[in-house]
Amino acid sequence: MLASQPQPQPHHLHLHDHRRFPPRPAILRPIQTPSRRLHLSPISSSLHHTLPNQENDGPSITENNILRTHNSRSTALLLRHLSAQDQEDPHGENIQEHLPLLKQDREKLLEISLRSKRTPQFPGSIYVNSSSPLLQSVFRGENSNLDQDDDEVDDEMLVKALEIRRKVTAEVFKEAMRKGKFGITYCENLVSRIPEFIDFVMIKAVAMKKLPEFSRSSYNVRARVFIDESEVVPLIRWLKHNSLSYPQIGKLICASRGNLYSIRDLAEWLKSIHVKGRFIGVALTRAGANVLERSVEELDEIIEYLESNGVRRDWMGYVVSRCPEILSFSMEELRSRAEFYLNMGMDKNDFGTMLFDCPKVLGYLSMGEMNQKVAYLKDFGLNNEDVGRLLAFKPQLMACSIEDRWRPLVKYFYYLGISKDGMKRILTMKPMVFCVDLENTIVPKVQFLRDIGIQEDAIGSVLARFPSLLTYSLYKKIRPVVIFLLTKAGVSQQDIGKVIALGPELLGCSIANKLDHNVKYFLSLGITLPVLGKMISDFPMLLRYNIDILRPKYRYLRRMMIRPLQDLIEFPRFFSYSLEERIIPRHRIMVENRINFKLRYMLASTDEEFDMRVKEAVERRRRFESGVMYQPPSDSRDDDSTETSSCSQMPDNAVEST
């Protein structure tokens, strides 16, 4: 029997056998607990799956019906929950209720309880079907056996619960907006701008729980009903249609404090006073929080007061859209601000025009700032009425800062040698100079004047004489004029500083419409370009006159006075005198008295000086004629010498008689 049995053959392992028949994988072993036996529970897990060839003998777990292993965290949660039945004290109490939960577990259970829908579970994941006992253990802060650390944890869980509830409310609001045909991105952006309104919806939805019809409704249903009843989604659609951006809409909704109907009423009222387009949103957001609480009658009273003080009805929309702070003033404050300007001698028409030009002068500054700026302007030597006229002409001065604009500018003018009277002249002639930036606008232009050859002590007088120079563009206005004078008008580089110093008004002339036409006219008279440059150096204002004024004067000089062109070249200021009031009357006097003067002595004198000069010339002519008449006729040579000597004794200003 023993011999007939086959002997066991030695088992030889070869490398190629392992390649063809790989070793069988090791069987996964379940987690063994020596003190308790695992029982089935209401937790859905892969532990409930069995192999098809195994018999299901009971709830015991073997190594053949385990498909996978749990990680450390899921295993700890599984063991904690499954040990609830085995861990009971002799009095029948569940020890699980007294076991402390991890912070992550508390937050997870809280989030599961507050969500409106069950989180989708993947196959084999753990989900607690009933979390009421665990939630009770989370929020049992009233037990006397909990210490201070547990109270702090419960406070943190309450804050976490509020955050979760806020997120749920935001999702309900986004869902309501998506039903109103709003895009996903717009919904996200708007909801991020209205956290106060989301909290308001959350509070109202919780309060609706006390109502009988909502006592059994879920939180999501109550929040959705309140959002629909508040009509906030149609309001958002209407505001967006009226060109309001989502930041403006969010700011308005938060400022309304739940009174959403006031937003629509105020927007309709703004339309009635001609506020249009995107300025409706600007006016709503900048008018102040209390403007939504004001009635239409109060707003109409403000408009009627402004209209009674010179602001036209069709200007009202422009004024309110640029300075909506006016709507938040009480009538007493509005009257005090308006009387501040009216008491400076400003009439109602000037006040209305000033408010239209710069609406900020009424509602942007405080009364203290307004008084301080008016007092600073009076330091230049202006009285109360002068300041009123100045502000009516250029109200933008009130929007400038004293420390940032005016004081540095005044110091710089003193450095350039401009006196207080010169600053007063600049302020009255061109008040816009006190509104421009010093470093970026004025300093580069002064440096340019130095570069073209103007003396340092003459720059201040140039600016005081023509302050508009400081408001012109350096690269678009000033430099092109200088280049034109150097290249097209014949002015030399040595004389360009003299030309600008004597006639800074040339920098304000148009090249195409003024300077170029005048240069071409003088060249057409036969004046060469270098000679014209010398004439401009002597009299720069020659290029500023209108050709229609130059042509009659030149025609009278050549045809009636019969003067050569050289006289005009020697005295280009001839064109600066009036033809009817100066040139023709004095020429007639000269003709009647049979005398002749150079143009310089004929025109460049007062009437008294001219009459005196005429009398002297007539007397010299009379003496000369008398001396020639009584000479003996035989001595012809003596006659010629006497006439010659008499003519040599005549001054240069008395040319030969006619």
C-alpha positions as CSV (number, residue, x, y, z in Angstrom):
1,M,0.0,0.0,0.0
2,L,2.7,2.3,0.9
3,A,4.7,1.3,-2.1
4,S,1.8,1.8,-4.4
5,Q,1.4,5.3,-3.3
6,P,3.2,7.8,-5.4
7,Q,6.1,9.5,-3.8
8,P,6.1,13.3,-3.7
9,Q,8.3,14.7,-6.3
10,P,10.6,17.5,-5.4
11,H,9.2,20.8,-6.5
12,H,11.7,22.7,-8.7
13,L,11.1,26.4,-9.4
14,H,12.4,27.8,-12.6
15,L,12.6,31.4,-13.9
16,H,10.5,30.6,-16.9
17,D,7.8,29.0,-14.8
18,H,7.4,32.2,-12.8
19,R,7.0,34.2,-15.9
20,R,4.3,31.9,-17.3
21,F,2.6,31.3,-14.0
22,P,2.9,34.3,-11.7
23,P,2.4,33.8,-8.0
24,R,-1.1,34.2,-6.6
25,P,-1.6,37.5,-4.9
26,A,-1.9,37.7,-1.2
27,I,-5.4,37.7,0.3
28,L,-6.3,40.9,2.0
29,R,-6.9,40.4,5.7
30,P,-9.6,42.2,7.6
31,I,-9.0,44.4,10.6
32,Q,-9.2,42.3,13.8
33,T,-10.5,43.6,17.0
34,P,-10.0,41.3,19.9
35,S,-12.6,42.7,22.3
36,R,-15.6,43.0,20.0
37,R,-17.3,41.5,17.0
38,L,-18.3,43.6,14.0
39,H,-22.0,43.9,13.5
40,L,-24.0,45.2,10.6
41,S,-25.1,48.8,10.8
42,P,-27.0,51.4,8.8
43,I,-23.8,52.5,7.1
44,S,-23.6,51.8,3.4
45,S,-20.2,50.3,2.6
46,S,-18.5,47.7,0.5
47,L,-18.6,45.4,3.5
48,H,-22.1,44.3,2.5
49,H,-21.0,42.8,-0.8
50,T,-20.6,39.0,-0.9
51,L,-19.0,36.8,-3.4
52,P,-21.4,34.7,-5.5
53,N,-20.0,31.3,-4.4
54,Q,-20.1,32.1,-0.7
55,E,-23.1,31.3,1.5
56,N,-24.5,34.1,3.5
57,D,-24.6,32.5,7.0
58,G,-25.2,35.6,8.9
59,P,-23.8,39.0,9.7
60,S,-20.3,37.7,10.4
61,I,-17.5,39.0,8.2
62,T,-14.9,36.8,6.6
63,E,-11.9,37.5,4.6
64,N,-13.6,36.3,1.4
65,N,-16.3,39.0,1.3
66,I,-14.1,42.1,1.8
67,L,-13.3,43.8,-1.5
68,R,-11.1,46.7,-0.3
69,T,-9.5,48.2,2.8
70,H,-10.4,51.5,4.4
71,N,-8.0,54.3,5.1
72,S,-7.2,55.3,8.6
73,R,-9.8,58.1,8.8
74,S,-12.7,56.0,7.4
75,T,-11.7,53.1,9.6
76,A,-11.7,55.3,12.7
77,L,-15.2,56.6,11.8
78,L,-16.4,53.1,11.1
79,L,-15.2,51.6,14.3
80,R,-16.5,54.6,16.3
81,H,-20.0,54.1,14.9
82,L,-20.1,50.3,14.9
83,S,-19.0,50.2,18.5
84,A,-22.1,52.1,19.7
85,Q,-23.9,48.8,20.5
86,D,-21.0,47.2,22.4
87,Q,-20.1,50.3,24.4
88,E,-23.0,50.6,26.8
89,D,-22.5,51.2,30.5
90,P,-24.3,49.1,33.1
91,H,-27.1,51.7,33.4
92,G,-28.0,51.3,29.7
93,E,-26.5,54.7,28.5
94,N,-24.7,54.9,25.2
95,I,-21.1,55.7,25.8
96,Q,-20.8,56.9,22.2
97,E,-22.8,60.1,23.1
98,H,-20.0,61.0,25.5
99,L,-17.1,60.4,23.2
100,P,-15.6,63.7,21.8
101,L,-15.8,64.2,18.1
102,L,-13.0,65.6,16.0
103,K,-13.4,69.1,14.6
104,Q,-13.4,67.9,11.1
105,D,-16.1,65.4,11.9
106,R,-18.2,68.1,13.6
107,E,-18.0,70.3,10.5
108,K,-18.8,67.5,8.2
109,L,-21.9,66.5,10.2
110,L,-23.0,70.1,10.4
111,E,-22.6,70.7,6.7
112,I,-24.6,67.5,5.9
113,S,-27.4,68.5,8.2
114,L,-27.7,72.0,6.6
115,R,-27.5,71.1,3.0
116,S,-30.7,71.0,1.1
117,K,-29.7,67.9,-0.9
118,R,-27.8,64.8,0.0
119,T,-24.3,64.7,-1.2
120,P,-23.8,62.2,-4.1
121,Q,-22.1,59.1,-2.7
122,F,-19.6,57.0,-4.7
123,P,-19.8,53.2,-4.4
124,G,-18.2,52.0,-1.2
125,S,-18.3,55.4,0.5
126,I,-19.5,55.9,4.1
127,Y,-22.7,57.8,4.7
128,V,-24.5,58.2,8.0
129,N,-28.2,57.8,7.4
130,S,-29.2,59.2,10.7
131,S,-27.1,61.9,12.2
132,S,-29.5,63.2,14.9
133,P,-27.7,61.6,17.9
134,L,-24.3,62.9,16.7
135,L,-25.7,66.4,16.0
136,Q,-27.2,66.4,19.5
137,S,-23.7,65.6,20.8
138,V,-22.3,68.5,18.8
139,F,-24.8,71.1,20.1
140,R,-25.2,69.9,23.7
141,G,-23.5,73.0,25.1
142,E,-26.0,73.2,27.9
143,N,-24.7,70.1,29.7
144,S,-23.1,70.9,32.9
145,N,-20.3,68.4,32.5
146,L,-18.8,70.2,29.5
147,D,-15.8,72.4,30.2
148,Q,-14.8,75.7,28.7
149,D,-13.0,74.2,25.8
150,D,-16.2,72.5,24.7
151,D,-18.0,75.8,24.8
152,E,-15.4,77.4,22.6
153,V,-15.7,74.6,20.1
154,D,-19.5,75.0,20.1
155,D,-19.1,78.7,19.4
156,E,-16.9,77.9,16.5
157,M,-19.5,75.4,15.2
158,L,-22.2,78.0,15.5
159,V,-20.1,80.4,13.4
160,K,-19.5,77.6,10.9
161,A,-23.2,76.9,10.8
162,L,-23.9,80.5,10.0
163,E,-21.3,80.4,7.2
164,I,-22.9,77.3,5.7
165,R,-26.4,78.8,6.0
166,R,-25.1,82.0,4.3
167,K,-23.7,79.9,1.4
168,V,-27.0,78.1,1.1
169,T,-28.8,81.4,0.9
170,A,-26.4,82.7,-1.7
171,E,-27.0,79.6,-3.8
172,V,-30.8,80.0,-3.5
173,F,-30.4,83.7,-4.6
174,K,-28.2,82.7,-7.6
175,E,-30.8,80.1,-8.6
176,A,-33.5,82.8,-8.5
177,M,-31.4,85.0,-10.7
178,R,-30.7,82.3,-13.2
179,K,-34.4,81.8,-13.5
180,G,-34.6,85.5,-14.3
181,K,-32.3,84.9,-17.4
182,F,-29.1,86.2,-15.8
183,G,-25.7,84.7,-16.7
184,I,-23.7,82.7,-14.3
185,T,-20.8,85.2,-14.2
186,Y,-23.2,88.1,-13.6
187,C,-24.9,86.2,-10.8
188,E,-21.5,85.4,-9.1
189,N,-20.3,89.0,-9.4
190,L,-23.5,90.5,-8.1
191,V,-23.9,88.1,-5.2
192,S,-20.4,88.8,-4.1
193,R,-21.4,92.5,-3.8
194,I,-24.5,92.0,-1.6
195,P,-23.4,90.1,1.6
196,E,-25.7,92.4,3.7
197,F,-28.7,91.6,1.7
198,I,-27.9,87.8,1.8
199,D,-27.9,88.0,5.6
200,F,-31.2,90.0,5.4
201,V,-32.8,87.2,3.3
202,M,-31.4,84.6,5.8
203,I,-32.9,86.3,8.8
204,K,-36.3,86.8,7.1
205,A,-36.3,83.1,6.0
206,V,-35.6,82.0,9.5
207,A,-38.4,84.3,10.9
208,M,-40.9,82.8,8.4
209,K,-40.6,79.5,10.3
210,K,-43.0,80.9,12.9
211,L,-45.7,81.5,10.4
212,P,-48.3,78.6,10.3
213,E,-48.1,78.2,6.5
214,F,-44.3,77.8,6.6
215,S,-44.0,75.8,9.8
216,R,-43.3,72.6,8.0
217,S,-41.4,74.1,5.0
218,S,-37.7,73.7,4.6
219,Y,-35.3,76.6,4.8
220,N,-34.7,76.7,1.0
221,V,-38.4,77.0,0.3
222,R,-38.8,79.9,2.7
223,A,-35.8,81.7,1.3
224,R,-37.0,81.2,-2.2
225,V,-40.5,82.5,-1.3
226,F,-39.1,85.6,0.4
227,I,-36.8,86.4,-2.7
228,D,-39.8,86.1,-5.0
229,E,-42.0,88.3,-2.8
230,S,-39.4,91.0,-2.5
231,E,-39.2,91.2,-6.3
232,V,-35.5,91.8,-6.1
233,V,-34.7,89.9,-9.3
234,P,-37.1,92.1,-11.5
235,L,-35.6,95.2,-9.8
236,I,-32.1,94.0,-10.8
237,R,-33.2,93.5,-14.3
238,W,-34.7,97.0,-14.4
239,L,-31.6,98.7,-13.0
240,K,-29.4,96.9,-15.4
241,H,-31.6,98.1,-18.3
242,N,-31.1,101.6,-17.0
243,S,-27.3,101.3,-17.5
244,L,-26.4,100.5,-13.9
245,S,-23.4,98.3,-13.4
246,Y,-23.5,95.4,-11.0
247,P,-21.3,97.2,-8.4
248,Q,-23.8,100.1,-8.4
249,I,-26.7,97.7,-8.1
250,G,-25.1,95.8,-5.3
251,K,-24.4,99.0,-3.4
252,L,-28.0,100.2,-3.8
253,I,-29.5,96.9,-2.7
254,C,-27.3,97.0,0.5
255,A,-28.1,100.6,1.1
256,S,-31.9,100.1,0.8
257,R,-31.9,97.9,4.0
258,G,-34.7,95.8,2.6
259,N,-36.8,98.7,1.2
260,L,-36.2,97.8,-2.4
261,Y,-39.2,99.8,-3.7
262,S,-37.5,103.1,-2.7
263,I,-34.8,102.4,-5.3
264,R,-37.2,102.3,-8.2
265,D,-39.1,105.3,-6.9
266,L,-35.9,107.4,-6.7
267,A,-34.7,106.3,-10.1
268,E,-38.0,107.3,-11.7
269,W,-37.8,110.7,-10.0
270,L,-34.3,111.2,-11.3
271,K,-35.6,110.5,-14.8
272,S,-38.2,113.2,-14.3
273,I,-35.6,115.9,-13.8
274,H,-33.7,114.8,-16.9
275,V,-30.9,112.6,-15.4
276,K,-30.1,110.2,-18.2
277,G,-28.1,107.1,-18.9
278,R,-25.3,105.9,-16.6
279,F,-25.6,109.0,-14.5
280,I,-28.7,107.5,-12.9
281,G,-26.5,105.0,-11.2
282,V,-23.9,107.6,-10.3
283,A,-26.6,109.8,-8.7
284,L,-28.1,106.8,-6.8
285,T,-24.9,105.6,-5.4
286,R,-23.3,109.0,-4.6
287,A,-26.3,110.7,-3.2
288,G,-25.9,109.2,0.2
289,A,-27.7,106.4,2.2
290,N,-30.3,108.8,3.6
291,V,-31.6,109.8,0.1
292,L,-33.4,106.5,-0.2
293,E,-35.4,107.4,2.9
294,R,-36.5,110.8,1.6
295,S,-39.9,111.4,0.1
296,V,-40.5,112.8,-3.3
297,E,-41.9,116.0,-1.8
298,E,-38.7,116.7,0.0
299,L,-36.7,116.2,-3.2
300,D,-39.0,118.4,-5.2
301,E,-38.6,121.2,-2.6
302,I,-34.8,121.1,-3.2
303,I,-35.3,121.3,-7.0
304,E,-37.7,124.2,-6.7
305,Y,-35.3,126.2,-4.5
306,L,-32.5,125.8,-7.0
307,E,-34.8,126.7,-9.8
308,S,-35.8,129.9,-8.0
309,N,-32.1,130.9,-7.7
310,G,-31.2,130.8,-11.4
311,V,-30.7,127.1,-12.2
312,R,-32.8,126.3,-15.2
313,R,-35.1,123.3,-15.3
314,D,-33.3,121.7,-18.2
315,W,-30.0,122.2,-16.4
316,M,-31.2,120.3,-13.3
317,G,-30.4,116.8,-14.6
318,Y,-26.8,117.9,-15.4
319,V,-26.3,119.5,-12.0
320,V,-27.7,116.6,-10.0
321,S,-25.8,114.0,-12.0
322,R,-22.5,115.8,-11.4
323,C,-23.2,116.6,-7.7
324,P,-25.8,114.2,-6.3
325,E,-24.8,115.1,-2.8
326,I,-27.2,118.0,-3.1
327,L,-30.1,115.6,-2.7
328,S,-28.9,114.6,0.8
329,F,-28.9,118.2,2.2
330,S,-31.6,119.6,4.4
331,M,-33.2,122.8,3.3
332,E,-31.4,124.8,6.0
333,E,-28.0,123.6,4.9
334,L,-28.9,124.1,1.2
335,R,-30.0,127.7,1.9
336,S,-26.8,128.5,3.8
337,R,-24.6,127.2,1.0
338,A,-26.5,129.1,-1.7
339,E,-26.4,132.3,0.4
340,F,-22.7,132.0,0.8
341,Y,-22.3,132.8,-2.9
342,L,-25.2,135.2,-3.2
343,N,-23.9,137.4,-0.4
344,M,-20.7,138.1,-2.4
345,G,-22.6,140.2,-4.9
346,M,-23.4,137.3,-7.2
347,D,-26.8,137.6,-8.8
348,K,-29.1,134.7,-9.5
349,N,-28.2,134.3,-13.1
350,D,-24.5,134.2,-12.2
351,F,-25.3,131.7,-9.5
352,G,-27.2,129.4,-11.9
353,T,-24.4,129.6,-14.5
354,M,-21.7,128.9,-11.9
355,L,-23.6,125.9,-10.6
356,F,-24.0,124.6,-14.1
357,D,-20.3,125.0,-14.9
358,C,-19.1,123.4,-11.7
359,P,-21.9,121.7,-9.6
360,K,-19.3,120.6,-7.0
361,V,-19.0,124.2,-5.6
362,L,-22.3,123.7,-3.9
363,G,-22.2,120.2,-2.5
364,Y,-18.7,118.9,-2.6
365,L,-17.0,121.1,0.0
366,S,-17.7,121.8,3.6
367,M,-18.6,125.3,4.7
368,G,-15.2,125.6,6.5
369,E,-13.3,124.8,3.3
370,M,-15.3,127.3,1.3
371,N,-14.6,130.1,3.8
372,Q,-10.9,129.3,3.9
373,K,-10.6,129.4,0.1
374,V,-12.4,132.7,-0.2
375,A,-10.2,134.3,2.5
376,Y,-7.1,133.1,0.6
377,L,-8.3,134.7,-2.6
378,K,-8.9,138.0,-0.8
379,D,-5.2,138.0,0.3
380,F,-4.4,139.0,-3.3
381,G,-6.1,142.3,-2.9
382,L,-9.6,141.3,-4.1
383,N,-12.7,142.5,-2.3
384,N,-15.9,140.5,-1.7
385,E,-17.5,141.5,-5.0
386,D,-14.3,140.8,-7.0
387,V,-14.2,137.3,-5.5
388,G,-17.9,136.8,-6.4
389,R,-17.2,137.8,-10.0
390,L,-14.1,135.6,-10.1
391,L,-16.0,132.5,-8.9
392,A,-18.9,133.2,-11.2
393,F,-16.4,133.3,-14.1
394,K,-14.2,130.3,-13.0
395,P,-15.9,128.3,-10.2
396,Q,-13.4,125.5,-10.7
397,L,-11.1,127.5,-8.3
398,M,-13.2,126.2,-5.4
399,A,-12.4,122.6,-6.3
400,C,-8.6,123.3,-6.0
401,S,-6.6,122.6,-2.9
402,I,-4.8,125.4,-1.1
403,E,-1.9,123.3,0.1
404,D,-1.5,121.2,-3.0
405,R,-2.1,123.9,-5.7
406,W,-2.1,127.5,-4.6
407,R,0.7,127.8,-2.1
408,P,3.4,126.1,-4.2
409,L,2.3,128.2,-7.2
410,V,2.5,131.5,-5.3
411,K,6.0,130.6,-4.1
412,Y,7.1,129.8,-7.6
413,F,5.8,133.1,-8.9
414,Y,7.7,135.0,-6.2
415,Y,10.8,133.1,-7.3
416,L,10.2,134.3,-10.9
417,G,9.9,137.9,-9.7
418,I,6.2,138.4,-10.1
419,S,4.8,140.9,-7.7
420,K,1.6,140.6,-5.8
421,D,-0.1,142.9,-8.3
422,G,1.1,140.6,-11.1
423,M,-0.4,137.6,-9.4
424,K,-3.6,139.5,-9.0
425,R,-3.5,140.3,-12.8
426,I,-2.9,136.6,-13.5
427,L,-5.7,135.5,-11.2
428,T,-8.2,138.0,-12.7
429,M,-7.2,137.5,-16.3
430,K,-6.6,133.8,-16.4
431,P,-7.8,132.1,-13.1
432,M,-7.4,128.7,-14.8
433,V,-3.6,129.1,-14.1
434,F,-4.3,128.5,-10.4
435,C,-6.0,125.2,-11.3
436,V,-3.2,123.6,-13.4
437,D,-0.4,121.4,-12.2
438,L,2.8,123.2,-11.3
439,E,5.4,120.6,-12.0
440,N,3.9,119.1,-15.1
441,T,2.5,122.2,-16.8
442,I,4.1,125.5,-15.7
443,V,7.7,124.6,-14.9
444,P,8.4,123.1,-18.4
445,K,7.1,126.2,-20.1
446,V,9.2,128.5,-18.0
447,Q,12.2,126.4,-18.8
448,F,11.4,126.7,-22.5
449,L,11.3,130.4,-22.3
450,R,14.8,130.3,-20.8
451,D,16.0,128.0,-23.5
452,I,15.0,130.4,-26.3
453,G,16.9,133.3,-24.8
454,I,14.5,135.3,-22.6
455,Q,16.3,136.9,-19.7
456,E,15.6,135.6,-16.2
457,D,14.3,138.9,-15.0
458,A,11.9,139.3,-18.0
459,I,10.2,135.9,-17.6
460,G,8.0,137.2,-14.7
461,S,6.8,140.2,-16.8
462,V,6.1,138.0,-19.8
463,L,3.9,135.7,-17.7
464,A,2.1,138.6,-16.0
465,R,1.5,140.3,-19.3
466,F,0.2,137.2,-21.1
467,P,-0.9,134.6,-18.4
468,S,-2.7,132.5,-21.0
469,L,0.7,131.3,-22.1
470,L,0.7,129.0,-19.0
471,T,-2.4,127.2,-20.2
472,Y,-1.2,126.5,-23.7
473,S,0.2,123.1,-24.8
474,L,4.0,123.3,-25.0
475,Y,4.3,120.8,-27.8
476,K,1.1,121.5,-29.7
477,K,1.0,125.3,-29.5
478,I,4.1,127.1,-28.2
479,R,6.9,125.2,-29.9
480,P,5.3,125.2,-33.3
481,V,4.9,129.0,-33.2
482,V,8.5,129.5,-32.3
483,I,9.6,127.1,-35.1
484,F,7.4,129.0,-37.6
485,L,8.9,132.3,-36.6
486,L,12.4,130.9,-37.1
487,T,11.8,129.2,-40.4
488,K,9.0,131.0,-42.2
489,A,9.0,134.5,-40.8
490,G,12.7,135.3,-41.1
491,V,13.3,135.9,-37.4
492,S,16.9,135.0,-36.4
493,Q,17.8,132.8,-33.5
494,Q,19.4,135.7,-31.7
495,D,16.2,137.7,-31.9
496,I,13.6,135.0,-31.1
497,G,13.9,135.7,-27.4
498,K,13.4,139.4,-27.9
499,V,10.3,138.7,-30.2
500,I,8.6,136.5,-27.6
501,A,9.5,138.9,-24.7
502,L,8.0,141.9,-26.6
503,G,5.1,140.0,-28.0
504,P,4.2,136.9,-26.1
505,E,0.7,137.1,-27.6
506,L,2.2,135.7,-30.8
507,L,2.2,132.3,-29.0
508,G,-1.5,132.3,-28.9
509,C,-2.0,133.0,-32.6
510,S,-3.0,130.3,-35.1
511,I,-0.3,129.4,-37.6
512,A,-2.6,128.4,-40.4
513,N,-5.2,131.1,-39.9
514,K,-3.2,134.1,-38.8
515,L,0.6,134.0,-38.9
516,D,1.0,132.3,-42.3
517,H,-1.4,134.7,-44.0
518,N,0.3,137.8,-42.6
519,V,3.7,136.6,-43.6
520,K,2.6,136.0,-47.2
521,Y,0.9,139.4,-47.3
522,F,4.1,141.3,-46.3
523,L,6.2,139.3,-48.7
524,S,3.7,140.2,-51.5
525,L,4.4,143.9,-50.9
526,G,8.0,143.4,-51.9
527,I,9.6,143.0,-48.5
528,T,12.3,140.3,-48.4
529,L,12.3,137.6,-45.7
530,P,15.3,138.9,-43.8
531,V,13.9,142.4,-43.8
532,L,10.6,141.1,-42.6
533,G,12.4,139.3,-39.7
534,K,13.9,142.6,-38.6
535,M,10.5,144.3,-38.8
536,I,9.0,141.6,-36.6
537,S,11.9,141.9,-34.2
538,D,11.2,145.6,-33.9
539,F,7.5,145.2,-33.7
540,P,6.3,141.6,-33.1
541,M,2.6,142.6,-33.0
542,L,2.9,143.1,-36.8
543,L,1.8,139.5,-37.4
544,R,-1.3,139.7,-35.2
545,Y,-3.2,142.3,-37.2
546,N,-6.0,141.3,-39.6
547,I,-5.1,141.7,-43.2
548,D,-8.4,143.6,-43.8
549,I,-7.0,146.3,-41.4
550,L,-3.5,146.3,-42.9
551,R,-4.5,146.7,-46.5
552,P,-6.3,150.1,-46.3
553,K,-3.5,151.6,-44.3
554,Y,-0.9,150.5,-46.8
555,R,-3.0,151.7,-49.7
556,Y,-3.3,155.2,-48.0
557,L,0.4,155.3,-47.3
558,R,1.4,154.6,-50.9
559,R,-1.3,156.4,-52.8
560,M,-2.4,159.4,-50.7
561,M,0.7,160.1,-48.7
562,I,3.0,159.1,-51.5
563,R,5.5,157.5,-49.2
564,P,8.1,154.9,-50.3
565,L,8.2,151.3,-48.9
566,Q,11.3,152.1,-47.0
567,D,9.4,154.4,-44.7
568,L,7.2,151.4,-43.8
569,I,10.2,149.2,-43.2
570,E,11.8,151.8,-40.9
571,F,8.6,152.3,-38.9
572,P,6.5,149.1,-38.9
573,R,4.4,150.5,-36.0
574,F,2.6,152.5,-38.7
575,F,0.0,149.7,-38.8
576,S,-0.7,150.0,-35.1
577,Y,-2.3,153.5,-35.5
578,S,-5.9,154.1,-36.4
579,L,-6.4,155.2,-40.0
580,E,-9.5,157.4,-39.3
581,E,-8.4,158.8,-36.0
582,R,-4.7,159.3,-36.2
583,I,-3.2,158.8,-39.7
584,I,-5.6,160.8,-41.9
585,P,-6.2,163.8,-39.6
586,R,-2.5,164.4,-39.0
587,H,-1.7,163.9,-42.7
588,R,-4.2,166.7,-43.5
589,I,-2.7,169.0,-41.0
590,M,0.7,168.5,-42.6
591,V,-0.7,169.1,-46.1
592,E,-2.4,172.3,-45.0
593,N,0.7,173.7,-43.4
594,R,2.9,172.5,-46.3
595,I,5.2,170.5,-44.1
596,N,6.3,166.9,-44.0
597,F,7.5,164.6,-41.1
598,K,8.8,161.1,-40.9
599,L,6.3,158.5,-39.9
600,R,7.9,158.1,-36.5
601,Y,7.5,161.9,-35.6
602,M,4.1,162.1,-37.4
603,L,2.4,159.3,-35.4
604,A,4.3,158.4,-32.3
605,S,3.4,161.5,-30.3
606,T,0.5,162.9,-28.5
607,D,-1.8,165.6,-29.9
608,E,-0.1,168.4,-27.9
609,E,3.4,167.3,-29.0
610,F,2.3,167.0,-32.6
611,D,0.8,170.5,-32.6
612,M,3.9,172.0,-31.0
613,R,6.1,170.2,-33.6
614,V,3.8,171.6,-36.4
615,K,4.1,175.1,-35.1
616,E,7.9,174.9,-34.9
617,A,8.1,173.6,-38.5
618,V,5.8,176.3,-39.8
619,E,7.8,179.0,-38.1
620,R,11.1,177.6,-39.5
621,R,9.5,177.5,-42.9
622,R,8.3,181.1,-42.6
623,R,11.7,182.3,-41.6
624,F,13.3,180.5,-44.4
625,E,10.9,181.9,-47.0
626,S,11.3,185.4,-45.6
627,G,15.1,185.2,-45.8
628,V,15.0,184.2,-49.4
629,M,12.5,186.8,-50.4
630,Y,14.5,189.9,-49.1
631,Q,17.9,188.9,-50.5
632,P,19.3,191.1,-53.3
633,P,18.6,189.6,-56.7
634,S,22.1,190.5,-58.1
635,D,23.9,188.2,-55.7
636,S,22.7,184.9,-57.0
637,R,25.5,182.9,-55.5
638,D,24.7,184.3,-52.0
639,D,21.1,183.2,-52.6
640,D,22.1,179.7,-53.3
641,S,24.4,179.6,-50.3
642,T,21.8,181.0,-48.0
643,E,19.2,178.5,-49.1
644,T,21.7,175.7,-48.6
645,S,22.6,177.0,-45.2
646,S,19.0,177.5,-44.2
647,C,18.2,173.9,-45.3
648,S,21.1,172.6,-43.4
649,Q,19.9,174.2,-40.2
650,M,16.5,172.5,-40.4
651,P,16.0,169.5,-38.0
652,D,15.7,165.9,-39.2
653,N,12.0,165.7,-38.3
654,A,11.1,168.6,-40.7
655,V,11.4,167.3,-44.2
656,E,11.1,169.6,-47.3
657,S,7.9,171.5,-47.6
658,T,5.3,170.7,-50.2
